[in-house]
Amino acid sequence: MVELKYEPVSHDHKVFLKNARKRKGFGKAYNDLEAEYTLVRAMLAARSKSGFTQDTVAKLMGTTKSAVSRLESAGKHAPSLTTLKKYAQAVGCHLEIKFIPKSGSTNHSTRCEKKQRVG
């Protein structure tokens, strides 16, 4: 069986957002999902860099292609930490989670600046 090489589809995200923001309610919905979109972009970039298809990542994770597709879709569900670690390992990465203080936060919030490496 021949393994297919992943070739990303051309997509200009800035143009997409410019057009999408014209739709009523899009801006608020997009901002509400900012963390999810950031995670998905990082996942897609890691998979693209690995050269793997969703099917290959699924096999490495011991799951299905449709499960990987759901993981790479923002806002549909919240993957577990275990699942994110499996995905990261499958695409040749480690998962790093960190808390970043909001600008203008009080001094007690600076305790969250320490990075926690997971996996």
Backbone as XML, in Angstrom:
<?xml version="1.0"?>
<chain id="A" units="angstrom">
  <residue number="1" name="MET">
    <atom name="N" x="0.846" y="-1.180" z="0.000"/>
    <atom name="CA" x="0.000" y="0.000" z="0.000"/>
    <atom name="C" x="0.893" y="1.245" z="0.000"/>
  </residue>
  <residue number="2" name="VAL">
    <atom name="N" x="0.552" y="2.209" z="-0.794"/>
    <atom name="CA" x="1.334" y="3.440" z="-0.930"/>
    <atom name="C" x="0.821" y="4.471" z="0.072"/>
  </residue>
  <residue number="3" name="GLU">
    <atom name="N" x="1.738" y="5.062" z="0.831"/>
    <atom name="CA" x="1.392" y="6.125" z="1.779"/>
    <atom name="C" x="1.328" y="7.444" z="1.022"/>
  </residue>
  <residue number="4" name="LEU">
    <atom name="N" x="0.228" y="8.164" z="1.184"/>
    <atom name="CA" x="0.074" y="9.454" z="0.514"/>
    <atom name="C" x="0.730" y="10.543" z="1.336"/>
  </residue>
  <residue number="5" name="LYS">
    <atom name="N" x="1.403" y="11.445" z="0.683"/>
    <atom name="CA" x="2.040" y="12.576" z="1.336"/>
    <atom name="C" x="1.007" y="13.686" z="1.489"/>
  </residue>
  <residue number="6" name="TYR">
    <atom name="N" x="0.942" y="14.263" z="2.664"/>
    <atom name="CA" x="0.008" y="15.356" z="2.943"/>
    <atom name="C" x="0.424" y="16.610" z="2.188"/>
  </residue>
  <residue number="7" name="GLU">
    <atom name="N" x="-0.496" y="17.177" z="1.443"/>
    <atom name="CA" x="-0.267" y="18.431" z="0.743"/>
    <atom name="C" x="-1.369" y="19.403" z="1.135"/>
  </residue>
  <residue number="8" name="PRO">
    <atom name="N" x="-1.046" y="20.415" z="1.951"/>
    <atom name="CA" x="-2.070" y="21.332" z="2.443"/>
    <atom name="C" x="-2.756" y="22.103" z="1.322"/>
  </residue>
  <residue number="9" name="VAL">
    <atom name="N" x="-4.026" y="22.374" z="1.515"/>
    <atom name="CA" x="-4.807" y="23.162" z="0.570"/>
    <atom name="C" x="-4.481" y="24.631" z="0.812"/>
  </residue>
  <residue number="10" name="SER">
    <atom name="N" x="-4.295" y="25.389" z="-0.244"/>
    <atom name="CA" x="-3.992" y="26.812" z="-0.123"/>
    <atom name="C" x="-5.158" y="27.523" z="0.556"/>
  </residue>
  <residue number="11" name="HIS">
    <atom name="N" x="-4.832" y="28.339" z="1.551"/>
    <atom name="CA" x="-5.867" y="29.059" z="2.301"/>
    <atom name="C" x="-5.272" y="30.351" z="2.830"/>
  </residue>
  <residue number="12" name="ASP">
    <atom name="N" x="-5.877" y="31.480" z="2.499"/>
    <atom name="CA" x="-5.425" y="32.771" z="3.011"/>
    <atom name="C" x="-6.319" y="33.130" z="4.197"/>
  </residue>
  <residue number="13" name="HIS">
    <atom name="N" x="-5.824" y="32.847" z="5.399"/>
    <atom name="CA" x="-6.622" y="33.026" z="6.606"/>
    <atom name="C" x="-6.999" y="34.489" z="6.834"/>
  </residue>
  <residue number="14" name="LYS">
    <atom name="N" x="-6.095" y="35.410" z="6.512"/>
    <atom name="CA" x="-6.384" y="36.835" z="6.711"/>
    <atom name="C" x="-7.550" y="37.294" z="5.841"/>
  </residue>
  <residue number="15" name="VAL">
    <atom name="N" x="-7.574" y="36.846" z="4.598"/>
    <atom name="CA" x="-8.677" y="37.195" z="3.695"/>
    <atom name="C" x="-9.981" y="36.557" z="4.187"/>
  </residue>
  <residue number="16" name="PHE">
    <atom name="N" x="-9.887" y="35.296" z="4.612"/>
    <atom name="CA" x="-11.065" y="34.613" z="5.149"/>
    <atom name="C" x="-11.647" y="35.397" z="6.320"/>
  </residue>
  <residue number="17" name="LEU">
    <atom name="N" x="-10.787" y="35.791" z="7.279"/>
    <atom name="CA" x="-11.269" y="36.519" z="8.454"/>
    <atom name="C" x="-11.852" y="37.876" z="8.079"/>
  </residue>
  <residue number="18" name="LYS">
    <atom name="N" x="-11.211" y="38.564" z="7.150"/>
    <atom name="CA" x="-11.700" y="39.877" z="6.717"/>
    <atom name="C" x="-13.134" y="39.758" z="6.192"/>
  </residue>
  <residue number="19" name="ASN">
    <atom name="N" x="-13.371" y="38.750" z="5.361"/>
    <atom name="CA" x="-14.710" y="38.544" z="4.807"/>
    <atom name="C" x="-15.691" y="38.033" z="5.853"/>
  </residue>
  <residue number="20" name="ALA">
    <atom name="N" x="-15.236" y="37.125" z="6.706"/>
    <atom name="CA" x="-16.121" y="36.532" z="7.709"/>
    <atom name="C" x="-16.553" y="37.556" z="8.750"/>
  </residue>
  <residue number="21" name="ARG">
    <atom name="N" x="-15.668" y="38.485" z="9.116"/>
    <atom name="CA" x="-15.992" y="39.486" z="10.139"/>
    <atom name="C" x="-17.133" y="40.411" z="9.706"/>
  </residue>
  <residue number="22" name="LYS">
    <atom name="N" x="-17.458" y="40.432" z="8.425"/>
    <atom name="CA" x="-18.570" y="41.242" z="7.924"/>
    <atom name="C" x="-19.917" y="40.633" z="8.320"/>
  </residue>
  <residue number="23" name="ARG">
    <atom name="N" x="-19.908" y="39.342" z="8.646"/>
    <atom name="CA" x="-21.155" y="38.665" z="9.015"/>
    <atom name="C" x="-21.541" y="39.002" z="10.454"/>
  </residue>
  <residue number="24" name="LYS">
    <atom name="N" x="-22.810" y="39.221" z="10.667"/>
    <atom name="CA" x="-23.321" y="39.579" z="11.988"/>
    <atom name="C" x="-23.014" y="38.467" z="12.998"/>
  </residue>
  <residue number="25" name="GLY">
    <atom name="N" x="-22.442" y="38.858" z="14.127"/>
    <atom name="CA" x="-22.178" y="37.916" z="15.205"/>
    <atom name="C" x="-20.877" y="37.137" z="15.075"/>
  </residue>
  <residue number="26" name="PHE">
    <atom name="N" x="-20.235" y="37.219" z="13.909"/>
    <atom name="CA" x="-19.019" y="36.437" z="13.714"/>
    <atom name="C" x="-17.896" y="36.879" z="14.651"/>
  </residue>
  <residue number="27" name="GLY">
    <atom name="N" x="-17.695" y="38.192" z="14.756"/>
    <atom name="CA" x="-16.599" y="38.713" z="15.582"/>
    <atom name="C" x="-16.660" y="38.220" z="17.011"/>
  </residue>
  <residue number="28" name="LYS">
    <atom name="N" x="-17.837" y="38.293" z="17.633"/>
    <atom name="CA" x="-17.972" y="37.830" z="19.022"/>
    <atom name="C" x="-17.746" y="36.327" z="19.113"/>
  </residue>
  <residue number="29" name="ALA">
    <atom name="N" x="-18.333" y="35.578" z="18.215"/>
    <atom name="CA" x="-18.167" y="34.124" z="18.241"/>
    <atom name="C" x="-16.709" y="33.737" z="18.039"/>
  </residue>
  <residue number="30" name="TYR">
    <atom name="N" x="-16.038" y="34.407" z="17.129"/>
    <atom name="CA" x="-14.630" y="34.121" z="16.863"/>
    <atom name="C" x="-13.776" y="34.450" z="18.085"/>
  </residue>
  <residue number="31" name="ASN">
    <atom name="N" x="-14.017" y="35.599" z="18.680"/>
    <atom name="CA" x="-13.245" y="35.993" z="19.859"/>
    <atom name="C" x="-13.492" y="35.043" z="21.031"/>
  </residue>
  <residue number="32" name="ASP">
    <atom name="N" x="-14.718" y="34.569" z="21.174"/>
    <atom name="CA" x="-15.038" y="33.619" z="22.238"/>
    <atom name="C" x="-14.281" y="32.301" z="22.065"/>
  </residue>
  <residue number="33" name="LEU">
    <atom name="N" x="-13.909" y="31.976" z="20.832"/>
    <atom name="CA" x="-13.198" y="30.727" z="20.542"/>
    <atom name="C" x="-11.711" y="30.950" z="20.245"/>
  </residue>
  <residue number="34" name="GLU">
    <atom name="N" x="-11.167" y="32.083" z="20.657"/>
    <atom name="CA" x="-9.781" y="32.427" z="20.323"/>
    <atom name="C" x="-8.796" y="31.341" z="20.744"/>
  </residue>
  <residue number="35" name="ALA">
    <atom name="N" x="-8.916" y="30.843" z="21.965"/>
    <atom name="CA" x="-7.972" y="29.818" z="22.444"/>
    <atom name="C" x="-8.084" y="28.543" z="21.619"/>
  </residue>
  <residue number="36" name="GLU">
    <atom name="N" x="-9.309" y="28.153" z="21.268"/>
    <atom name="CA" x="-9.518" y="26.956" z="20.469"/>
    <atom name="C" x="-8.908" y="27.103" z="19.078"/>
  </residue>
  <residue number="37" name="TYR">
    <atom name="N" x="-9.111" y="28.278" z="18.461"/>
    <atom name="CA" x="-8.547" y="28.506" z="17.128"/>
    <atom name="C" x="-7.019" y="28.522" z="17.175"/>
  </residue>
  <residue number="38" name="THR">
    <atom name="N" x="-6.458" y="29.089" z="18.218"/>
    <atom name="CA" x="-5.003" y="29.106" z="18.371"/>
    <atom name="C" x="-4.474" y="27.684" z="18.473"/>
  </residue>
  <residue number="39" name="LEU">
    <atom name="N" x="-5.145" y="26.855" z="19.268"/>
    <atom name="CA" x="-4.742" y="25.453" z="19.414"/>
    <atom name="C" x="-4.841" y="24.715" z="18.085"/>
  </residue>
  <residue number="40" name="VAL">
    <atom name="N" x="-5.940" y="24.890" z="17.376"/>
    <atom name="CA" x="-6.137" y="24.200" z="16.099"/>
    <atom name="C" x="-5.086" y="24.624" z="15.076"/>
  </residue>
  <residue number="41" name="ARG">
    <atom name="N" x="-4.777" y="25.922" z="15.009"/>
    <atom name="CA" x="-3.732" y="26.379" z="14.080"/>
    <atom name="C" x="-2.389" y="25.732" z="14.411"/>
  </residue>
  <residue number="42" name="ALA">
    <atom name="N" x="-2.083" y="25.623" z="15.700"/>
    <atom name="CA" x="-0.822" y="24.987" z="16.105"/>
    <atom name="C" x="-0.826" y="23.505" z="15.738"/>
  </residue>
  <residue number="43" name="MET">
    <atom name="N" x="-1.947" y="22.832" z="15.916"/>
    <atom name="CA" x="-2.049" y="21.410" z="15.574"/>
    <atom name="C" x="-1.874" y="21.209" z="14.070"/>
  </residue>
  <residue number="44" name="LEU">
    <atom name="N" x="-2.549" y="22.023" z="13.283"/>
    <atom name="CA" x="-2.453" y="21.894" z="11.833"/>
    <atom name="C" x="-1.041" y="22.194" z="11.339"/>
  </residue>
  <residue number="45" name="ALA">
    <atom name="N" x="-0.395" y="23.196" z="11.946"/>
    <atom name="CA" x="0.975" y="23.526" z="11.562"/>
    <atom name="C" x="1.915" y="22.370" z="11.891"/>
  </residue>
  <residue number="46" name="ALA">
    <atom name="N" x="1.727" y="21.751" z="13.054"/>
    <atom name="CA" x="2.582" y="20.624" z="13.448"/>
    <atom name="C" x="2.367" y="19.436" z="12.522"/>
  </residue>
  <residue number="47" name="ARG">
    <atom name="N" x="1.117" y="19.166" z="12.170"/>
    <atom name="CA" x="0.847" y="18.036" z="11.263"/>
    <atom name="C" x="1.396" y="18.320" z="9.882"/>
  </residue>
  <residue number="48" name="SER">
    <atom name="N" x="1.238" y="19.563" z="9.412"/>
    <atom name="CA" x="1.772" y="19.937" z="8.105"/>
    <atom name="C" x="3.288" y="19.766" z="8.076"/>
  </residue>
  <residue number="49" name="LYS">
    <atom name="N" x="3.957" y="20.216" z="9.140"/>
    <atom name="CA" x="5.412" y="20.108" z="9.210"/>
    <atom name="C" x="5.847" y="18.639" z="9.231"/>
  </residue>
  <residue number="50" name="SER">
    <atom name="N" x="5.052" y="17.776" z="9.862"/>
    <atom name="CA" x="5.396" y="16.347" z="9.924"/>
    <atom name="C" x="5.198" y="15.671" z="8.570"/>
  </residue>
  <residue number="51" name="GLY">
    <atom name="N" x="4.349" y="16.265" z="7.709"/>
    <atom name="CA" x="4.070" y="15.673" z="6.403"/>
    <atom name="C" x="3.047" y="14.545" z="6.461"/>
  </residue>
  <residue number="52" name="PHE">
    <atom name="N" x="2.390" y="14.371" z="7.613"/>
    <atom name="CA" x="1.435" y="13.276" z="7.784"/>
    <atom name="C" x="0.025" y="13.674" z="7.372"/>
  </residue>
  <residue number="53" name="THR">
    <atom name="N" x="-0.719" y="12.691" z="6.933"/>
    <atom name="CA" x="-2.148" y="12.869" z="6.672"/>
    <atom name="C" x="-2.891" y="12.654" z="7.983"/>
  </residue>
  <residue number="54" name="GLN">
    <atom name="N" x="-4.162" y="13.012" z="8.009"/>
    <atom name="CA" x="-4.989" y="12.730" z="9.185"/>
    <atom name="C" x="-5.031" y="11.229" z="9.442"/>
  </residue>
  <residue number="55" name="ASP">
    <atom name="N" x="-5.072" y="10.454" z="8.389"/>
    <atom name="CA" x="-5.129" y="9.005" z="8.523"/>
    <atom name="C" x="-3.865" y="8.466" z="9.198"/>
  </residue>
  <residue number="56" name="THR">
    <atom name="N" x="-2.708" y="8.973" z="8.806"/>
    <atom name="CA" x="-1.448" y="8.539" z="9.407"/>
    <atom name="C" x="-1.407" y="8.912" z="10.884"/>
  </residue>
  <residue number="57" name="VAL">
    <atom name="N" x="-1.798" y="10.141" z="11.204"/>
    <atom name="CA" x="-1.824" y="10.579" z="12.604"/>
    <atom name="C" x="-2.787" y="9.703" z="13.402"/>
  </residue>
  <residue number="58" name="ALA">
    <atom name="N" x="-3.933" y="9.391" z="12.821"/>
    <atom name="CA" x="-4.908" y="8.539" z="13.499"/>
    <atom name="C" x="-4.311" y="7.174" z="13.830"/>
  </residue>
  <residue number="59" name="LYS">
    <atom name="N" x="-3.616" y="6.590" z="12.868"/>
    <atom name="CA" x="-2.998" y="5.285" z="13.107"/>
    <atom name="C" x="-1.960" y="5.361" z="14.218"/>
  </residue>
  <residue number="60" name="LEU">
    <atom name="N" x="-1.149" y="6.410" z="14.217"/>
    <atom name="CA" x="-0.137" y="6.582" z="15.251"/>
    <atom name="C" x="-0.762" y="6.805" z="16.634"/>
  </residue>
  <residue number="61" name="MET">
    <atom name="N" x="-1.939" y="7.418" z="16.654"/>
    <atom name="CA" x="-2.636" y="7.668" z="17.919"/>
    <atom name="C" x="-3.488" y="6.483" z="18.356"/>
  </residue>
  <residue number="62" name="GLY">
    <atom name="N" x="-3.738" y="5.558" z="17.435"/>
    <atom name="CA" x="-4.622" y="4.437" z="17.746"/>
    <atom name="C" x="-6.082" y="4.838" z="17.731"/>
  </residue>
  <residue number="63" name="THR">
    <atom name="N" x="-6.428" y="5.725" z="16.798"/>
    <atom name="CA" x="-7.805" y="6.197" z="16.690"/>
    <atom name="C" x="-8.208" y="6.235" z="15.223"/>
  </residue>
  <residue number="64" name="THR">
    <atom name="N" x="-9.276" y="6.943" z="14.906"/>
    <atom name="CA" x="-9.778" y="7.002" z="13.534"/>
    <atom name="C" x="-9.482" y="8.360" z="12.908"/>
  </residue>
  <residue number="65" name="LYS">
    <atom name="N" x="-9.517" y="8.384" z="11.580"/>
    <atom name="CA" x="-9.314" y="9.639" z="10.849"/>
    <atom name="C" x="-10.388" y="10.655" z="11.233"/>
  </residue>
  <residue number="66" name="SER">
    <atom name="N" x="-11.625" y="10.208" z="11.421"/>
    <atom name="CA" x="-12.696" y="11.145" z="11.785"/>
    <atom name="C" x="-12.455" y="11.751" z="13.169"/>
  </residue>
  <residue number="67" name="ALA">
    <atom name="N" x="-11.843" y="10.989" z="14.079"/>
    <atom name="CA" x="-11.520" y="11.532" z="15.406"/>
    <atom name="C" x="-10.457" y="12.623" z="15.282"/>
  </residue>
  <residue number="68" name="VAL">
    <atom name="N" x="-9.465" y="12.412" z="14.424"/>
    <atom name="CA" x="-8.427" y="13.432" z="14.196"/>
    <atom name="C" x="-9.053" y="14.661" z="13.553"/>
  </residue>
  <residue number="69" name="SER">
    <atom name="N" x="-9.958" y="14.459" z="12.629"/>
    <atom name="CA" x="-10.647" y="15.572" z="11.985"/>
    <atom name="C" x="-11.406" y="16.401" z="13.023"/>
  </residue>
  <residue number="70" name="ARG">
    <atom name="N" x="-12.080" y="15.738" z="13.955"/>
    <atom name="CA" x="-12.789" y="16.459" z="15.020"/>
    <atom name="C" x="-11.811" y="17.232" z="15.900"/>
  </residue>
  <residue number="71" name="LEU">
    <atom name="N" x="-10.658" y="16.635" z="16.193"/>
    <atom name="CA" x="-9.635" y="17.320" z="16.996"/>
    <atom name="C" x="-9.184" y="18.608" z="16.328"/>
  </residue>
  <residue number="72" name="GLU">
    <atom name="N" x="-9.094" y="18.577" z="15.010"/>
    <atom name="CA" x="-8.585" y="19.726" z="14.253"/>
    <atom name="C" x="-9.693" y="20.717" z="13.880"/>
  </residue>
  <residue number="73" name="SER">
    <atom name="N" x="-10.851" y="20.609" z="14.512"/>
    <atom name="CA" x="-11.966" y="21.519" z="14.255"/>
    <atom name="C" x="-12.275" y="22.307" z="15.517"/>
  </residue>
  <residue number="74" name="ALA">
    <atom name="N" x="-12.086" y="23.607" z="15.474"/>
    <atom name="CA" x="-12.312" y="24.451" z="16.652"/>
    <atom name="C" x="-13.781" y="24.523" z="17.020"/>
  </residue>
  <residue number="75" name="GLY">
    <atom name="N" x="-14.038" y="24.505" z="18.321"/>
    <atom name="CA" x="-15.375" y="24.756" z="18.822"/>
    <atom name="C" x="-16.311" y="23.578" z="18.872"/>
  </residue>
  <residue number="76" name="LYS">
    <atom name="N" x="-15.919" y="22.447" z="18.310"/>
    <atom name="CA" x="-16.838" y="21.314" z="18.275"/>
    <atom name="C" x="-16.820" y="20.519" z="19.571"/>
  </residue>
  <residue number="77" name="HIS">
    <atom name="N" x="-15.667" y="20.398" z="20.190"/>
    <atom name="CA" x="-15.550" y="19.717" z="21.477"/>
    <atom name="C" x="-14.213" y="20.073" z="22.110"/>
  </residue>
  <residue number="78" name="ALA">
    <atom name="N" x="-14.067" y="19.707" z="23.366"/>
    <atom name="CA" x="-12.828" y="20.009" z="24.090"/>
    <atom name="C" x="-12.057" y="18.709" z="24.296"/>
  </residue>
  <residue number="79" name="PRO">
    <atom name="N" x="-10.939" y="18.536" z="23.582"/>
    <atom name="CA" x="-10.170" y="17.300" z="23.730"/>
    <atom name="C" x="-9.510" y="17.220" z="25.105"/>
  </residue>
  <residue number="80" name="SER">
    <atom name="N" x="-9.318" y="16.007" z="25.574"/>
    <atom name="CA" x="-8.655" y="15.812" z="26.863"/>
    <atom name="C" x="-7.162" y="16.075" z="26.733"/>
  </residue>
  <residue number="81" name="LEU">
    <atom name="N" x="-6.523" y="16.276" z="27.854"/>
    <atom name="CA" x="-5.079" y="16.468" z="27.882"/>
    <atom name="C" x="-4.369" y="15.229" z="27.353"/>
  </residue>
  <residue number="82" name="THR">
    <atom name="N" x="-4.881" y="14.066" z="27.687"/>
    <atom name="CA" x="-4.303" y="12.806" z="27.201"/>
    <atom name="C" x="-4.356" y="12.741" z="25.677"/>
  </residue>
  <residue number="83" name="THR">
    <atom name="N" x="-5.477" y="13.130" z="25.096"/>
    <atom name="CA" x="-5.624" y="13.118" z="23.642"/>
    <atom name="C" x="-4.665" y="14.106" z="22.994"/>
  </residue>
  <residue number="84" name="LEU">
    <atom name="N" x="-4.534" y="15.282" z="23.561"/>
    <atom name="CA" x="-3.610" y="16.274" z="23.003"/>
    <atom name="C" x="-2.169" y="15.775" z="23.081"/>
  </residue>
  <residue number="85" name="LYS">
    <atom name="N" x="-1.805" y="15.093" z="24.168"/>
    <atom name="CA" x="-0.448" y="14.534" z="24.282"/>
    <atom name="C" x="-0.227" y="13.466" z="23.214"/>
  </residue>
  <residue number="86" name="LYS">
    <atom name="N" x="-1.221" y="12.629" z="22.952"/>
    <atom name="CA" x="-1.103" y="11.593" z="21.915"/>
    <atom name="C" x="-0.928" y="12.234" z="20.541"/>
  </residue>
  <residue number="87" name="TYR">
    <atom name="N" x="-1.694" y="13.276" z="20.270"/>
    <atom name="CA" x="-1.601" y="13.976" z="18.990"/>
    <atom name="C" x="-0.205" y="14.562" z="18.829"/>
  </residue>
  <residue number="88" name="ALA">
    <atom name="N" x="0.274" y="15.252" z="19.881"/>
    <atom name="CA" x="1.599" y="15.874" z="19.828"/>
    <atom name="C" x="2.672" y="14.822" z="19.551"/>
  </residue>
  <residue number="89" name="GLN">
    <atom name="N" x="2.596" y="13.697" z="20.235"/>
    <atom name="CA" x="3.579" y="12.638" z="20.032"/>
    <atom name="C" x="3.502" y="12.098" z="18.605"/>
  </residue>
  <residue number="90" name="ALA">
    <atom name="N" x="2.295" y="11.945" z="18.080"/>
    <atom name="CA" x="2.109" y="11.398" z="16.730"/>
    <atom name="C" x="2.740" y="12.286" z="15.662"/>
  </residue>
  <residue number="91" name="VAL">
    <atom name="N" x="2.714" y="13.611" z="15.877"/>
    <atom name="CA" x="3.269" y="14.530" z="14.877"/>
    <atom name="C" x="4.698" y="14.955" z="15.229"/>
  </residue>
  <residue number="92" name="GLY">
    <atom name="N" x="5.309" y="14.251" z="16.174"/>
    <atom name="CA" x="6.715" y="14.494" z="16.503"/>
    <atom name="C" x="6.969" y="15.714" z="17.364"/>
  </residue>
  <residue number="93" name="CYS">
    <atom name="N" x="6.033" y="16.037" z="18.227"/>
    <atom name="CA" x="6.159" y="17.210" z="19.090"/>
    <atom name="C" x="5.942" y="16.817" z="20.549"/>
  </residue>
  <residue number="94" name="HIS">
    <atom name="N" x="6.227" y="17.750" z="21.439"/>
    <atom name="CA" x="5.808" y="17.606" z="22.829"/>
    <atom name="C" x="4.775" y="18.701" z="23.083"/>
  </residue>
  <residue number="95" name="LEU">
    <atom name="N" x="3.927" y="18.474" z="24.058"/>
    <atom name="CA" x="2.873" y="19.428" z="24.388"/>
    <atom name="C" x="3.340" y="20.291" z="25.544"/>
  </residue>
  <residue number="96" name="GLU">
    <atom name="N" x="3.208" y="21.596" z="25.398"/>
    <atom name="CA" x="3.578" y="22.523" z="26.457"/>
    <atom name="C" x="2.376" y="23.402" z="26.750"/>
  </residue>
  <residue number="97" name="ILE">
    <atom name="N" x="2.017" y="23.474" z="28.006"/>
    <atom name="CA" x="0.884" y="24.298" z="28.428"/>
    <atom name="C" x="1.411" y="25.338" z="29.395"/>
  </residue>
  <residue number="98" name="LYS">
    <atom name="N" x="0.982" y="26.571" z="29.219"/>
    <atom name="CA" x="1.439" y="27.612" z="30.138"/>
    <atom name="C" x="0.313" y="28.599" z="30.391"/>
  </residue>
  <residue number="99" name="PHE">
    <atom name="N" x="0.347" y="29.194" z="31.571"/>
    <atom name="CA" x="-0.577" y="30.255" z="31.924"/>
    <atom name="C" x="0.150" y="31.573" z="31.730"/>
  </residue>
  <residue number="100" name="ILE">
    <atom name="N" x="-0.470" y="32.475" z="31.004"/>
    <atom name="CA" x="0.128" y="33.768" z="30.714"/>
    <atom name="C" x="-0.750" y="34.841" z="31.365"/>
  </residue>
  <residue number="101" name="PRO">
    <atom name="N" x="-0.166" y="35.657" z="32.236"/>
    <atom name="CA" x="-0.970" y="36.689" z="32.902"/>
    <atom name="C" x="-1.599" y="37.643" z="31.892"/>
  </residue>
  <residue number="102" name="LYS">
    <atom name="N" x="-2.810" y="38.038" z="32.163"/>
    <atom name="CA" x="-3.467" y="39.047" z="31.337"/>
    <atom name="C" x="-2.797" y="40.387" z="31.605"/>
  </residue>
  <residue number="103" name="SER">
    <atom name="N" x="-2.733" y="41.221" z="30.598"/>
    <atom name="CA" x="-2.117" y="42.534" z="30.802"/>
    <atom name="C" x="-2.962" y="43.318" z="31.802"/>
  </residue>
  <residue number="104" name="GLY">
    <atom name="N" x="-2.263" y="44.029" z="32.691"/>
    <atom name="CA" x="-2.971" y="44.816" z="33.702"/>
    <atom name="C" x="-3.409" y="44.001" z="34.897"/>
  </residue>
  <residue number="105" name="SER">
    <atom name="N" x="-2.995" y="42.720" z="34.987"/>
    <atom name="CA" x="-3.367" y="41.888" z="36.126"/>
    <atom name="C" x="-2.621" y="42.341" z="37.369"/>
  </residue>
  <residue number="106" name="THR">
    <atom name="N" x="-3.163" y="42.002" z="38.510"/>
    <atom name="CA" x="-2.516" y="42.355" z="39.771"/>
    <atom name="C" x="-1.314" y="41.447" z="40.005"/>
  </residue>
  <residue number="107" name="ASN">
    <atom name="N" x="-0.466" y="41.814" z="40.962"/>
    <atom name="CA" x="0.766" y="41.098" z="41.252"/>
    <atom name="C" x="0.563" y="39.628" z="41.564"/>
  </residue>
  <residue number="108" name="HIS">
    <atom name="N" x="-0.518" y="39.266" z="42.250"/>
    <atom name="CA" x="-0.684" y="37.866" z="42.635"/>
    <atom name="C" x="-0.812" y="36.946" z="41.434"/>
  </residue>
  <residue number="109" name="SER">
    <atom name="N" x="-1.181" y="37.466" z="40.283"/>
    <atom name="CA" x="-1.330" y="36.620" z="39.095"/>
    <atom name="C" x="0.005" y="36.259" z="38.455"/>
  </residue>
  <residue number="110" name="THR">
    <atom name="N" x="1.095" y="36.933" z="38.864"/>
    <atom name="CA" x="2.388" y="36.621" z="38.251"/>
    <atom name="C" x="2.875" y="35.229" z="38.634"/>
  </residue>
  <residue number="111" name="ARG">
    <atom name="N" x="2.278" y="34.620" z="39.628"/>
    <atom name="CA" x="2.641" y="33.258" z="39.991"/>
    <atom name="C" x="2.349" y="32.283" z="38.857"/>
  </residue>
  <residue number="112" name="CYS">
    <atom name="N" x="1.479" y="32.630" z="37.942"/>
    <atom name="CA" x="1.116" y="31.715" z="36.862"/>
    <atom name="C" x="2.080" y="31.792" z="35.683"/>
  </residue>
  <residue number="113" name="GLU">
    <atom name="N" x="3.149" y="32.557" z="35.785"/>
    <atom name="CA" x="4.086" y="32.702" z="34.678"/>
    <atom name="C" x="4.946" y="31.479" z="34.443"/>
  </residue>
  <residue number="114" name="LYS">
    <atom name="N" x="5.086" y="30.596" z="35.430"/>
    <atom name="CA" x="5.914" y="29.412" z="35.274"/>
    <atom name="C" x="5.332" y="28.506" z="34.202"/>
  </residue>
  <residue number="115" name="LYS">
    <atom name="N" x="6.206" y="27.978" z="33.357"/>
    <atom name="CA" x="5.772" y="27.058" z="32.305"/>
    <atom name="C" x="5.679" y="25.649" z="32.873"/>
  </residue>
  <residue number="116" name="GLN">
    <atom name="N" x="4.734" y="24.889" z="32.385"/>
    <atom name="CA" x="4.605" y="23.492" z="32.767"/>
    <atom name="C" x="4.680" y="22.667" z="31.504"/>
  </residue>
  <residue number="117" name="ARG">
    <atom name="N" x="5.716" y="21.868" z="31.364"/>
    <atom name="CA" x="5.848" y="20.991" z="30.216"/>
    <atom name="C" x="5.098" y="19.700" z="30.512"/>
  </residue>
  <residue number="118" name="VAL">
    <atom name="N" x="4.241" y="19.292" z="29.582"/>
    <atom name="CA" x="3.440" y="18.090" z="29.751"/>
    <atom name="C" x="3.859" y="17.077" z="28.713"/>
  </residue>
  <residue number="119" name="GLY">
    <atom name="N" x="4.044" y="15.847" z="29.143"/>
    <atom name="CA" x="4.341" y="14.765" z="28.202"/>
    <atom name="C" x="5.742" y="14.642" z="27.936"/>
  </residue>
</chain>
